[in-house]
Amino acid sequence: MNTDAAQGVSADLQADFRSELIRPAATGLLVAGGLALVVGLPLLVIGAVGLGRRGTPGAPPPVGVPGRGPAPARSESPAPGGSPPPSGSPPAPNWDQAQPVRLTGHVDAGLSRELWLVKWLLAIPHFFVLFFLWFAFAVTTVVAWFAILFTGRYPQSLFHFNVGVLRWTWRVAFYAYAAGGTDKYPPFTLEQADYPAALDVQYPQRLPRGLVLVKSWLLLIPHWLVIGAVTGSATWAWRTQDGPAGVVTERGGGLSLLALLVLIALVILLFSGRYPRPLFAFIMGINRWSYRVVVYGALMRDEYPPFRLDQGPDEPDPAVPRDMDPRPAGHQGPPAGRPGRPDGGGDRG
């Protein structure tokens, strides 16, 4: 204090804590973490293999889309270079080589106007589980990278586990945030289910070894730019100045194009009671493009993703040329004369 009680008192304080136990404790924690990583990663891969073996590879959903009757019968043709499915096994889908990734989603006929406001809250248990599943997805993809590099094959059990993670993610996304097209709560399963949203990927018999070195990053750069533009969050900034030399920059984030389109569609649903079909078709096209890129980047297929929006709830029919598709603009159903559906029925609702 100043002797005359004047202002201007200042104090410089410094405090520290020292202990001989800090270094041994930090070393012990580091060693324990390394041991947990060494033991935990193999256990994680073994668990993924076990879950992948439980699935039914390539099997169609046991029941058709709710409200549309049972799924059409599909021919039981073995994959190129593969052996016929064993007796008593579920029939495999009649895959078209141009469409090894199939993503579908159908809007509920009586979609609730207000439920989408709380779906993100209801889906929290799924978000928690998916956090750990995607960690396992990353680990198994690294394991698959080495397997493909040395053997030219994607381990089948890990493949079906990763497809299950993508399938689970798509169901939750379709329910909560990437489309909001159904009120049916997503099931907690990696396998196919009777649900309005479905995803399946054909298992590749052989994969080029050298392609794994560049396909996940170099070859996908054009796709990452497009997908990042439509699914990445927008960023904006402003500057404020405090005094002659003080400049402060503030940054904020906004909705992605996909999230904005979904929000517009759900607001229209809130006030009109109807989900706009043309907007839904465009949303499905963005999601379909995104999942094709993820499948390619995860080394699961070698077919390069096409630069196009295949809009609508179903995959386009490869038997019908695009310039000869008889569907009117904005129509969401499959083309007329689609195998298994002679009526050429469209989307529900």
SULQUI-V975693 format. One record per residue. RES is the residue in three letters. PHI is phi as a letter, one per 20 degrees, with the letter a starting at -180 (NA if undefined). PSI is psi in radians with two decimals (999 if undefined). D_CENTER is the distance of its C-alpha to the mean C-alpha in whole Angstrom. Layout:
# SULQUI-V975693
RES;PHI;PSI;D_CENTER + RES;PHI;PSI;D_CENTER
This chain:
# SULQUI-V975693
MET;NA;2.60;65 + ASN;f;2.49;68 + THR;f;-0.48;71 + ASP;e;0.24;72 + ALA;m;0.43;69 + ALA;f;2.82;67 + GLN;f;2.95;63 + GLY;o;0.40;61 + VAL;f;2.33;61 + SER;c;2.68;58 + ALA;b;2.35;57 + ASP;d;2.05;55 + LEU;d;2.50;53 + GLN;b;2.32;51 + ALA;c;2.51;50 + ASP;b;2.91;48 + PHE;c;2.27;48 + ARG;c;2.43;48 + SER;b;2.48;48 + GLU;f;-0.13;48 + LEU;e;-0.25;46 + ILE;f;-0.82;43 + ARG;f;-0.85;43 + PRO;f;-0.63;43 + ALA;f;-0.74;40 + ALA;f;-0.72;38 + THR;f;-0.73;38 + GLY;f;-0.74;38 + LEU;f;-0.68;35 + LEU;f;-0.75;34 + VAL;f;-0.74;35 + ALA;f;-0.69;33 + GLY;f;-0.70;30 + GLY;f;-0.74;30 + LEU;f;-0.71;31 + ALA;f;-0.65;29 + LEU;f;-0.75;26 + VAL;f;-0.69;28 + VAL;e;-0.65;28 + GLY;f;-0.68;25 + LEU;f;-0.80;23 + PRO;f;-0.67;24 + LEU;f;-0.64;24 + LEU;f;-0.77;20 + VAL;f;-0.71;20 + ILE;f;-0.71;23 + GLY;f;-0.69;21 + ALA;f;-0.69;18 + VAL;f;-0.75;20 + GLY;f;-0.73;22 + LEU;f;-0.63;19 + GLY;f;-0.57;18 + ARG;f;-0.41;21 + ARG;f;-0.40;21 + GLY;f;2.94;19 + THR;d;1.63;20 + PRO;g;2.25;19 + GLY;m;0.14;18 + ALA;e;2.45;20 + PRO;f;2.88;19 + PRO;g;2.50;19 + PRO;f;-0.48;22 + VAL;c;2.63;23 + GLY;f;3.06;22 + VAL;g;2.31;20 + PRO;g;2.27;22 + GLY;n;-0.01;25 + ARG;c;0.15;25 + GLY;n;3.11;27 + PRO;f;2.72;26 + ALA;f;2.52;24 + PRO;f;2.63;26 + ALA;f;2.54;27 + ARG;c;2.56;26 + SER;f;2.62;28 + GLU;e;1.19;28 + SER;d;2.29;28 + PRO;f;2.69;27 + ALA;f;2.69;25 + PRO;g;2.24;27 + GLY;n;-0.04;29 + GLY;e;3.09;28 + SER;d;2.72;30 + PRO;g;2.59;31 + PRO;f;2.56;29 + PRO;f;2.78;31 + SER;f;2.37;33 + GLY;n;-0.09;32 + SER;e;2.73;28 + PRO;f;2.54;26 + PRO;f;2.38;26 + ALA;e;2.58;23 + PRO;f;2.62;22 + ASN;e;1.49;24 + TRP;f;2.51;21 + ASP;d;2.29;22 + GLN;f;-0.42;22 + ALA;f;-0.23;21 + GLN;c;1.21;17 + PRO;f;-0.24;16 + VAL;d;2.18;13 + ARG;c;2.12;13 + LEU;c;2.22;11 + THR;c;2.75;13 + GLY;a;2.34;13 + HIS;c;2.32;17 + VAL;f;2.41;19 + ASP;f;2.53;21 + ALA;f;-0.74;24 + GLY;d;0.96;26 + LEU;f;2.29;23 + SER;f;2.50;24 + ARG;f;-0.65;25 + GLU;d;-0.26;25 + LEU;f;-0.48;22 + TRP;f;-0.33;19 + LEU;f;-0.44;21 + VAL;c;0.10;21 + LYS;f;-0.62;17 + TRP;f;-0.58;16 + LEU;f;-0.71;19 + LEU;f;-0.44;18 + ALA;e;0.06;15 + ILE;g;-0.76;16 + PRO;g;-0.65;17 + HIS;f;-0.72;13 + PHE;g;-0.68;12 + PHE;f;-0.81;15 + VAL;f;-0.74;14 + LEU;f;-0.49;10 + PHE;g;-0.79;12 + PHE;f;-0.59;14 + LEU;f;-0.67;12 + TRP;f;-0.51;10 + PHE;f;-0.77;13 + ALA;f;-0.64;14 + PHE;g;-0.76;11 + ALA;f;-0.73;13 + VAL;f;-0.81;16 + THR;f;-0.51;16 + THR;f;-0.66;15 + VAL;f;-0.75;18 + VAL;f;-0.76;20 + ALA;f;-0.60;19 + TRP;g;-0.82;20 + PHE;f;-0.66;23 + ALA;f;-0.75;23 + ILE;f;-0.70;23 + LEU;f;-0.64;25 + PHE;d;-0.41;28 + THR;c;-0.31;27 + GLY;m;0.24;25 + ARG;c;2.52;23 + TYR;e;2.13;20 + PRO;g;2.15;21 + GLN;f;-0.71;20 + SER;f;-0.73;19 + LEU;f;-0.61;17 + PHE;f;-0.84;15 + HIS;f;-0.50;15 + PHE;f;-0.81;14 + ASN;f;-0.66;11 + VAL;f;-0.68;10 + GLY;f;-0.66;10 + VAL;f;-0.78;8 + LEU;f;-0.72;5 + ARG;f;-0.80;7 + TRP;f;-0.77;8 + THR;f;-0.73;5 + TRP;f;-0.69;5 + ARG;f;-0.77;9 + VAL;f;-0.70;9 + ALA;f;-0.76;7 + PHE;f;-0.58;10 + TYR;f;-0.76;13 + ALA;d;-0.82;13 + TYR;c;-0.43;12 + ALA;e;-0.14;10 + ALA;b;-0.71;12 + GLY;m;0.62;15 + GLY;e;-0.02;16 + THR;b;2.67;17 + ASP;d;-0.04;19 + LYS;f;2.20;19 + TYR;f;2.35;17 + PRO;f;2.46;14 + PRO;f;2.66;16 + PHE;e;1.34;15 + THR;b;2.62;15 + LEU;e;-0.21;13 + GLU;e;2.98;15 + GLN;f;2.59;15 + ALA;b;2.83;17 + ASP;f;1.56;19 + TYR;b;2.58;16 + PRO;f;-0.30;16 + ALA;d;2.33;12 + ALA;b;2.67;12 + LEU;b;2.43;10 + ASP;b;2.62;12 + VAL;c;2.31;13 + GLN;f;2.36;16 + TYR;f;2.25;18 + PRO;e;2.35;20 + GLN;f;-0.71;23 + ARG;c;2.61;24 + LEU;c;2.39;22 + PRO;f;2.38;25 + ARG;f;-0.83;25 + GLY;f;-0.40;26 + LEU;f;-0.43;23 + VAL;f;-0.31;21 + LEU;f;-0.38;23 + VAL;c;-0.25;22 + LYS;f;-0.54;18 + SER;f;-0.31;16 + TRP;c;-0.97;18 + LEU;f;-0.87;21 + LEU;f;-0.39;20 + LEU;e;0.04;16 + ILE;g;-0.81;18 + PRO;f;-0.69;19 + HIS;f;-0.72;15 + TRP;f;-0.63;14 + LEU;f;-0.75;17 + VAL;f;-0.84;16 + ILE;f;-0.67;12 + GLY;f;-0.58;14 + ALA;f;-0.57;17 + VAL;e;-0.38;15 + THR;d;-0.19;12 + GLY;e;2.66;14 + SER;f;2.44;16 + ALA;f;2.58;20 + THR;c;2.32;23 + TRP;c;2.77;26 + ALA;b;2.74;29 + TRP;b;2.82;33 + ARG;c;2.50;36 + THR;c;2.57;39 + GLN;c;2.22;42 + ASP;d;1.74;44 + GLY;n;3.10;48 + PRO;f;-0.48;49 + ALA;d;-0.14;47 + GLY;e;2.05;44 + VAL;c;2.18;41 + VAL;d;2.25;37 + THR;d;2.22;34 + GLU;d;2.46;31 + ARG;c;2.62;28 + GLY;b;2.89;25 + GLY;d;2.77;22 + GLY;c;-2.95;21 + LEU;e;2.61;18 + SER;f;2.93;16 + LEU;f;-0.74;16 + LEU;f;-0.82;13 + ALA;f;-0.66;14 + LEU;f;-0.74;18 + LEU;f;-0.72;18 + VAL;f;-0.73;16 + LEU;f;-0.75;19 + ILE;f;-0.78;21 + ALA;f;-0.71;20 + LEU;f;-0.56;21 + VAL;f;-0.71;24 + ILE;f;-0.72;25 + LEU;f;-0.69;24 + LEU;f;-0.69;26 + PHE;e;-0.43;29 + SER;d;-0.31;29 + GLY;m;0.13;28 + ARG;c;2.41;26 + TYR;e;2.10;22 + PRO;f;2.05;23 + ARG;f;-0.78;22 + PRO;g;-0.66;22 + LEU;f;-0.67;20 + PHE;f;-0.70;18 + ALA;f;-0.73;18 + PHE;f;-0.70;17 + ILE;f;-0.74;14 + MET;f;-0.64;13 + GLY;f;-0.73;14 + ILE;f;-0.79;12 + ASN;f;-0.73;8 + ARG;f;-0.76;10 + TRP;f;-0.78;11 + SER;f;-0.78;8 + TYR;f;-0.57;6 + ARG;f;-0.72;10 + VAL;f;-0.71;10 + VAL;f;-0.75;7 + VAL;f;-0.76;9 + TYR;f;-0.76;12 + GLY;f;-0.46;12 + ALA;e;0.21;11 + LEU;m;0.28;15 + MET;e;-0.37;14 + ARG;b;2.77;16 + ASP;d;-0.17;18 + GLU;f;2.12;18 + TYR;f;2.33;18 + PRO;f;2.39;15 + PRO;f;2.62;18 + PHE;e;1.29;18 + ARG;b;2.76;18 + LEU;d;1.79;17 + ASP;e;1.65;17 + GLN;e;2.86;17 + GLY;o;2.93;18 + PRO;f;-0.48;16 + ASP;d;2.76;17 + GLU;f;2.54;17 + PRO;f;2.56;20 + ASP;f;2.05;23 + PRO;f;-0.32;24 + ALA;f;-0.24;27 + VAL;d;2.03;28 + PRO;g;2.59;28 + ARG;f;-0.61;27 + ASP;e;-0.08;30 + MET;d;0.15;32 + ASP;f;2.09;29 + PRO;f;0.00;31 + ARG;f;2.45;29 + PRO;f;2.84;30 + ALA;f;2.34;28 + GLY;n;-0.10;25 + HIS;f;2.39;25 + GLN;d;-0.21;22 + GLY;e;3.02;23 + PRO;f;2.82;24 + PRO;f;2.70;27 + ALA;f;2.48;30 + GLY;m;0.33;31 + ARG;f;2.36;28 + PRO;g;2.33;28 + GLY;n;-0.21;29 + ARG;c;1.34;29 + PRO;f;-0.32;32 + ASP;f;-0.29;32 + GLY;m;0.60;29 + GLY;f;2.68;28 + GLY;d;-2.76;25 + ASP;f;2.71;23 + ARG;f;2.87;24 + GLY;n;999;25
